[in-house]
Each structure stands twice: as C-alpha cells, then as structure tokens.
C-alpha cells in the first residue's frame, strides 16, 4: 500500500510547520504512511504524472495553508497558484478530482481562501472543513488531527520510540533488562508503581481537558438561507473562528439570479448572538445603506435578522432561517 497521508505545502509559506507536522505524524503512523515532498522524483520523469500517482495512492491530503499560500508570486510577478504547473495546485487539484479527502490545515493565523480567489479546479477547497494548528497549542491540536486521520490510515510499524514535539519535557524509564532475581520476601512494588502511574495519567488527562477543551462554536460553518428573499436579504454565510470569542463572517446577498458578495466582517460572539454591520454606497450618497446583521444559533440552524436603514427611504427588516450548506 502507498503512503496514506500526503502533506502539501509551500516552502516560502509554511515549510517549518510542514516539517514539524511530518515528524509528529511519522511518530504516530510510521514513515511509510506519510509523504511530504516531491524531491525524490527521478530526472526525466514527468513531474505532473509523478505527483498524480503519489496523490492517488493516499487516503487523505493535508493542505498546509499559511498567510501567503494563495498570494505568493514567481519571479515574473505572476501568482503561482494561477500557473497550471504549480506543484501545490497540481497536488490539491489531483486529490479533489479523485474525491480524496482534503483537509486544509491553517497555520500562522491564516484564513481559508475564498472561492473567487482560487482557480476553477481548486474552488472546491474553499468549502472543505479546516483545522487550525497554532504554536501555543501545537501538541493538543496535532493530537486532535491525528485522531481524525486514524480513519484514513493505520500505523505501519510500532512507533512508541519515535520522537515527538512536546511543550513539556517527558522522560520514560528505559526498558529493564530481564535478569534472574533471587527470591525475596519483600512485597513487590509493581502494583504501587502501576497505581501511581495511573493516577498521574488521570490527573494529566483532567488538566489537559480543562486547559485545551473549548466547546465548538455553533456559528462556525457554511450556511444557506432556507427562505431566500430578494430585496436586502441574505443568501449564504461562511463563518470561521476569528480568534478568542470573535468570528469572521463572509456574507452573500440575494440579488435575483446571482449572489451579491457583501464581503467579510469580524464580530464578537457572546455565546448567544453575533452582530456585524455592512455599509453600502458612499457616504452622503442617496443610495447609502447600512445593514446590521444579528445571528443566533437555534437547534442546529441559524436565526438571522437583517435591519436595513437607507438614506433615501424608510428602514426595513428581514427575518431569515439558515441551515448548514450541503
């Protein structure tokens, strides 16, 4: 069986994080289960075919996305992602075409690229659920990712002795050599040691849960309007974590046959509601409009209120229900 985890990354954007993640995943799944680079493609081999073959043998592709992932340019000044022969584009497009699971992994506070910022064969990437790995929570973030990857790949060899990255130094006792011991009347200390180790493991688990467990934000996801309404209404929402209690809200309005891109706003979520404001038209313009959008979770759906005020006619309000996008 070929390598089951393919790590796609840009050297100028996330080489350090990709290498560190590679080490951790090799420690969990074994060297034969993780593939990161195309440096071993033999001279004279069509690199497009080689990439496609490597991707086709994996069960999941991790797209490491840093802040400059989709904006880095080549020496000619053109965006690399617009080059059909760009390695990263070839890797991700090959996985999407083959319906291989693609997981965007965000590093350095990067945001998910928007569909309109991607080439046609990568637009589907914008709708894949992403995970975030931060320096401060690296161990816990990677642990959660490793658990999710278990459905795609099984360890190929015992890896208990593989090095892993840790924020706190951990030392395990070396294996004890077996030797014949003379009979002793003293009671064995093994049960006591097992009890102490078990208590330490339980305590560490409780501390880890309290430190790293954060309930999922019910607003996060891509949502579509269950009752689309023309005339200052909303049609689609893409909501992502924005750091702390904040969320990033990308909104599209209903403009008849097409969607109107309202753009991106950041809002604080107090546990029951997030509210953001969009401005349309120039200041003092007769067409000036202010839309205040309030979003509340409601049993797996979103209740959305749009309050519109205008410079040239009375205000109105839209009550909408959003459901997860299919």
N, C-alpha and C positions, 0 to 999 in steps of 0.2 A: 504494500500500500504506500502511496506517495505521502509527502508531507501534508498534514491536515490543517495547519494554521499558516496562512500566508500574511506576512506583515508588509504593507505597502506604505511608503513614507518618502518625503523629500529630504535630501541631505541638508539643504540650506534652511529647512524649516523645523525639523524635529528629529535630527539624527541621534542626539543624545538620548531622548526619551525612547526612541525605537530600539536602540541597543540595550537600554536598561530593561525594557519590557521583554525583549527577546531572551535575555538571561533568565528572567523570572519564569517565563513560560517554558523554557528548556528545563529548568529545575523542576517544573510540575509535570510536564508531559514527555520529556526526553528529546534529545537532539534531532531524531528522525521525524519528529512531529511538528517542527517549526521551520519555516522557510522565510528568510528576510530579504535577501539580496539577489541581484541578477549578475553579480560579478563573476560567477563561475560559468557563464555562457561561453562555449568554445569559440575561438576565432573562425570566421567563415559561416557561422550558423545564423540563420535569420532570427534576430532577437524578438521580432513580433511573434513568431511561431513558438520560440522558446518560452516566452512569457505566458502565452496562451496555454501551453502544455503544463507549465508549472501551476498555473492558477486552476486548470481543470482537474488537477489531482488533489486539490484541497477541499475541505469541507466548509471552511469559513475564511473570509478575508477581513483583516483588520486594517482600516484606512486611517492612519495616524494623521490628524489634521491639526496643524498649528496656525498661528495668526496669519501667516503669509502663504498658506497652502495653495490657494487659488489665485494669488496675485503675483507670484514670483515671475520675473521676465528673463528671457535669454539675452545674449549679447546684442542681438539686433533690436531689442526693445519690445519684442512681442511676448505676450503672455504664454508661458509654457503650456498651460492647460489647453490652449487653443491649437497646439500642434498635434495632429493626429498620431504622430510617432512618439509623443511624450510617454516615458515609461510609466509614470503614475496613472496617466489617463488610460493607457493600454491595460494596466493591471486591473483597475477598478471596473472599466468597461467590460473586460472579459468576464469578470465574476458576475456582474449584473446580467450580461447576456445569457450566461449559463444558469441563471437563477440560483447562484451560490449565495449563501448568507453573507452579507456585507455589513460590518459593524463600524460606524465612524467612531474613532477614539479621539476626543478633543483634549489637547494639551495647551499649556500656557494661556488659559482663559480664552481659547479660540471659540468662535461661534460657527454653527452649521452654515454652509453656503446655501444661498437661495437658488431655486431652480433657474431663474433668469440669469444667474451668474455662471452657469455650467453649460458645457457643450451638450448637444442633444443626447448623446449616448451615456451621459453621466447625470442627467436630470433626476433620474430615479433615486440617486444617492441622497438628495435633499429630503426625502421622505422616510429614510431609514432611521429608526430609533438609535440615538447615540449614547455613548458613555463618556464620562469625564474622568481623567486621571490627573490629580494635582500632586505637586511636590509634597505639600504638607500631609496629604492623606494617601500617599503612594501605596503603602502596604495594604491598607484596607480596600482601596479602590481596585488594586490588582487582584486581591483575593476574590472580590465580587465578580470581576471579569473572568477569572479562572474558573469559578463555579459555573458561570454561564457557558463557558467554552466546553465544559465537560460533556455536553450533549453532542458535540461535533467530533471530539477526538478522545481517545483513551490513552493513558500513558503507555509508551512503548518499552520502557525499562524501569527498573527500580531507580528512583531519583532522590531518595531520602538524604543522600550525602551531597547533593548538588548545592552550590552556594546560592543564597537568595539575598535580596536587598532588605535591610532591616533598619528601622529608625533607632531601635534599642538593641544593643549587643546581646546575642543569645548564645550560650555555650551548652552543648550537650556532652555528657560524660562519654569518654571513648569506650568502645566495646571491650568488655573484660575478657581476658584470655581464660579459657577453661583450664582448670588445673584440679588435680585431686586434692581435696582438703581433708585433713584428719577429722575424725568425728569430734563434735563439740557438744557440750551440754548446754551452751548458751542458746537462747531462743533466737530464731532468725530475725534479722532486721528488715528483710524484704517487704513483709506486709506493711510495716511502718513507712518505709520509703514510698511504696506504691500509694499509700493513703495521703502522704504529704504532697506527692506529685499531682495526684488527682485534685486535691484541694487548691493547689496553685493554678492548675489548668482552669478549674471552675471560676476562680477569682479573676483570672485574666480575661476569661470569656465575658464575665459580667462587666468588667471595666471597659473592654472593647465595645460591648454593646452600648453602654452609656455614652462613650466618647464618640463613636462613629455612626451610631444609628440615627438616621434622620428620616422621619416619615415622608413618603413620597408626596410631592406637591400635586394636588388633584387638578391643577390647571394645566400642567405640562402636557403637551401633545399637539397633534394636528386635528383641527375640528372643522366640521362643515355645518352650515345652517340647515336645520330641519324644516324651517318655514321661511325660505328665501323671500325677500321683499324688496322690490325696487323702490327707489326714492330715498336715498340717505340711509339705507340699511347695510348690513354686513353679510358676506357670503362665506368667508373662510378665515380661520385664525390659526396661526402657528405660534405656540407659546413654549419658551425654553427657560431653564433656570438662568437667572442673571447674577447670581452671587448673593449670599445671605438670604434675606427674605424677598429679594427682588425677582421679578420675572421679565423676560424680553418678549414683547407682543408684536408679531407681524400680522397686519390685518389687510384683507382684501374686501372691497365693497362690491355690491351688486349693481352692475351698470348695464343691465339688459343682457345682450348676447355675450358680453365679455365681462371679466372681472377687473375692477379698478384697484391698483396697488396703492394702498394707503401709506405704506412704509412701516418703519419699525419705531416702537416706543418702549420705554422701560417704566415699570410700575412696581410699587411695593404691594406685597400680598400679606394681609394681616391675619390670614387663616380662614377668613370668611369672604373676602372680596378684594379684587384688584381693580384699580381705576386708572385709565390713561386718557390723554387728550390729544387730538389731532387738529391741526389748523389747515384750512384750505383757502386759497385765494390770498392775494397780497393785502397788507394792512391798508385799511381805508377803501378797499375795493368793494363795489356793490355786490360782488359775488362771494364776499368773505363768509366763511362758515367755520364754526367750531363744533367739533363732535366730541363729547365726553362719554367714554365707554366704560361701563361698570360690568364686571364679570364675576359671577358667583358659581361655585360648584354645586350641583344638585343631583345627587343619586346617579353618578356616572355621566351626567350631562352638564352643560353649562347654561345658566340663565344670564342672558346678556341684555343690558339696557343701553340704548344709544340716545343720548339727549343732544339734539341739534339746535344751535342758535345761528341766526343769519343777520346780515347787515341790512337786508332789504325786505324781509318778510318775517312773519311770526315763527316762533320756535315750534319744533315737533319732537315726538319721542317714538322710538321703535323698541318693542319688546320681542326678543328673539330667543329661540332654543337651539343650542348647538350639540351635536353628537360627535363621537370620535370618527375621523375620516377612515374610510375603508381602503 
